[in-house]
């Protein structure tokens, strides 16, 4: 008889630098006491639809990028048999995974842990991400107020850590690429997506001769320096 796989959430130290894999485990994993009955997995794509001159015409859509996968699942915690504080500790652990780790703060690269959902051979739902939201609903309490039951709605969003790009002709790491700005884009947001550091926007501004980062027009292509150039800059 095959062993029943148990779903679990495991937290890891965030990468030290963009493009690096997550670090070691950040405390013990949280195993599901009961495997989830339902699980929602979603992914989308981002498009810009240009306006047509005639109402009878449909604007041509322009693909601007893939959106991260999102996983929504409920974790049920129960301590009615033991009457201990395991429910409260489990919720506190989940909430702690939404704040920067002490190690990342010490390294001046504050980041919450990377979290991974695993459940046997369910590979499409197993990816490194971050907890975008945790909502705990307590439904039963002991006589002294200790929570004995809780349902935790967890939303995990794919981290999509940028990987170092390589020049296929020279073999040298990190070639430059271009990015087409869309509505809502900013240099700070682009720097965070590419390098994991919003303060690195000045490197992108210098590479494109941008004097005023607040005056960016959607549709403009900007040159994105490689992470290697970021490490070698004075900023």
N, C-alpha and C positions, 0 to 999 in steps of 0.2 A: 504494500500500500504506500503510495507516494506521500511524502511529508507535505503538509499544507503550507504554502508560502505565506509569510506574514508581511503585510505592508508596513513600511517605516519611513520616517523622515530623519535624515542625517545632516548635521550642520558641519561646515568646514571653514577654516580660517580663509578670509578673502585673499585673492592673489596679491603678491607683493608689488607686482607691476602689471600693467595691461598686457594681455597676451600670454601671461603665465597661468599655469593651472592653479586651482585652489590649493591651500595649504593642508595641514593635517586636520584631523577631526576636532571640532569645537565641542567638547563634552560628549557624553553618551547619546546615542540616537534615541528617538521616541518611537517605540513600536506600537502599532495599532492594537488595542485590545480586541477589537472586532474589525475585520477587514471591511472596507467601505462597500456599501450597497450601490452607490452611484458615484460617478467621477466625471467631471467635465473638463475636456481638453479642447483648447481653441487656438487658432492661429489665423492671422489675417495678412493682407497686403495693402500697401498704401498707394493711392493713385491720385493724380490731379486731372480733373476734367476741364479742359480749356473751353471757354465760351465760344459759341457759334454765333455768327452774325444774324442768322435767320432762326426764328423759333422752330421752324420745321427741321432744322438740322441738329444733329447730336454732336456735341463736342468730342474731339478725339482724346481718349484718356492717355495719360502718361504715367507709366509705372515708376515709382520713386523708391521702393524698397519693401522688404518683408518685415512684418511686425513679429515680435517674439511670441513664442508659445506661452499659453497661460493654463495653469492647472488649478482647478477648484475642487476641493475635497473636504469632507467632514471627518474629524477625528473625535471619537467618543471615548471619554475617560470616566471610569467608574471605580469607586472604592467602597461600595456598600457592604462588601464582605469583610474588608480589612479595617474600615473606619479609621484610616490614616490620612496623612496630608498629601498623598500622591497626586490627587487631582489638582490641588492648588499648585504643587510643584511643577506638574506637567504644563499647566497654563502659563506659569511664570517663565518656564523654559522657552516656550513658543514666543512669548512677548520679548524675551531677551534676544531672540534671533532677529529682531527688527531694529536693533541699535548697534552702533559700532563696537567691535571687539576691542579689548584693552590693548592687544598687540598691534592692531592697525592704528590706534590712536598714538601709541608710542612711536610708531614708524612714520607719523605725520601723513598718513594716508587713510584717514578714517573711512571705514566701510563696515557694513553689517556682514554677517557670515553668508557664504554661499550655502544653499540648502538643496538637497536632492531627495526626491521621492523615489522609492524603489518598491517593487512588488513582483517578486519572482521574475518571470520572463516578459513582463509588460514593458518593453524597451521604449516605446513611443512616449510614455509618460515619465521616463527617467532621464532627467537633464538637470544640469546645475542652474540654479536660479536664485532669486531672492524673495523673501516673504514680503509681498506688497501689502497684505492686510491679514490680520488675525482677529477674529471675532469669537469670543468665548461666551457661551450662554450657560449659566449654572442653573440646574433644575432640581437639585436635592441637597439638603444641608443636614448636618448632624445637630444634636441638641445644643452643642457649644458654638454653632455657627460654621463649623468646618465644612466646606463644600465636598459633597460625596459624588456628584455627577456633574458633568459638563460636556457640552458639545462645542467643538472648536471648528469654525468655518475658516479654512486656510486657503489663501490665494497665492500661488507660487508663479512668478513670472521669470521666464528664461533670461539669464544674465546676458548671454551673447557677448562674452568678453572678446575684445578684438584680438586677433592673432597676428604675430609679426608677419608682414608680407615679404615675399622674396622675389628678387629679380631673376626671371628664368634664364636670362642670357649671361649674367655675370655671376650668379650665385650669391650675391651680396644681399644681406638682409635689408628689408624695408624700402620698397620703392614708393614714390609719391603716387597719389591718385587724386581724382577730382570728385567733388560732391555738388549736386545741384540743390540749391536752397529751396525749401518749401515754406509755406506759411507757418509761422510759429518757430522757425529755426532761429538760433542765435549762435554766435561763436562759442559762448560758454557751453551750450548744450552739445554742440558738435565736438568740442574738446573733451567733454565728459564721455561721449559715446566712443570716441577714438582712443583716448588715453586713460580714461578713468579719473581725470583731473580737470575740473572746469576752469581752474586758474591758468591752464596752458593755452587759453584762447589767444594769447598774444603771439604765440608761435605761428598760428594760422593767419592772424592779421598781418604779421610781418611778411609771410610768404606770399601774400596777395596784395600788399601795399594798401591795406585798409586802414584809413586814418580814423574813421568814425564807425565803430562796430554796431552802433544803434541804427545806422542807415543801410540796412541790407535789403535788397529787393529779391522777392521770390523768383526763382528761375535762373538766378545768377550761379554760375559754376565757380567754385573756389577750390584752390589747390590745397590738399591735406598732406602736410609733411608726415614722414614715417615716424614711428616711435623712436627709431634710432636718432633722428635729427632732434627730437624732443630731449632725449637724454644728453645730447651734446650741446644743447643751447645753454646760454647763461641764465635764462629764466627758470 
